[in-house]
Amino acid sequence: MTQRFGTLMVPVPGLSGTTYPPGTKVAIRGRGATVDAFVHGDWLPLAWWEFAEGHTEDTTES
């Protein structure tokens, strides 16, 4: 499975109430104007302007 990653460009609150600062690395799912992002299991609904997409990595699920 290929996992996409990105970096936050602005502070973004997660569902947990934690606000993640710019520079935080996130795992991304979805495409388009909004995507689902995750940091340590915390969900962050992101708009296209809140993150910069980075590299992808191949991961193996156990």
C-alpha positions in Angstrom: 0.0 0.0 0.0 1.3 3.4 -0.9 1.1 6.1 1.9 1.1 9.8 1.0 2.6 12.3 3.4 2.5 16.1 3.8 3.6 18.9 6.0 1.3 21.4 7.7 1.7 25.0 6.4 -0.5 26.6 9.2 -1.6 25.6 12.7 -4.5 23.0 12.5 -6.6 21.6 15.3 -7.2 17.9 15.4 -10.3 16.1 16.4 -8.7 15.5 19.9 -8.5 19.3 20.5 -4.7 19.4 20.0 -3.5 22.1 17.7 -0.6 21.0 15.5 2.0 23.7 14.4 3.3 24.4 10.9 5.9 21.9 10.0 4.1 18.9 11.5 4.3 15.8 9.2 0.9 14.2 8.5 -0.3 11.0 6.7 -2.8 12.0 4.0 -5.8 10.1 2.6 -8.1 11.3 -0.2 -7.7 13.8 -3.0 -9.3 17.1 -4.0 -10.0 20.3 -2.2 -10.2 18.6 1.2 -8.4 15.5 2.5 -8.2 13.5 5.7 -4.9 13.7 7.5 -3.7 11.8 10.6 -1.0 12.5 13.2 -0.5 9.7 15.8 -4.1 8.6 15.2 -5.6 12.1 15.6 -7.8 13.1 12.6 -7.3 16.5 10.9 -9.7 17.5 8.1 -7.5 19.6 5.8 -8.2 22.1 3.1 -5.8 22.2 0.1 -4.1 25.4 1.4 -3.3 24.0 4.9 -0.6 21.5 3.8 2.1 20.8 1.2 2.1 17.3 -0.1 5.5 15.5 0.3 6.9 12.2 -0.8 5.2 8.8 -0.8 6.5 5.7 0.8 5.6 2.1 0.3 4.5 0.5 3.5 3.6 -3.0 4.4 0.7 -3.6 6.7 1.2 -6.4 9.3 
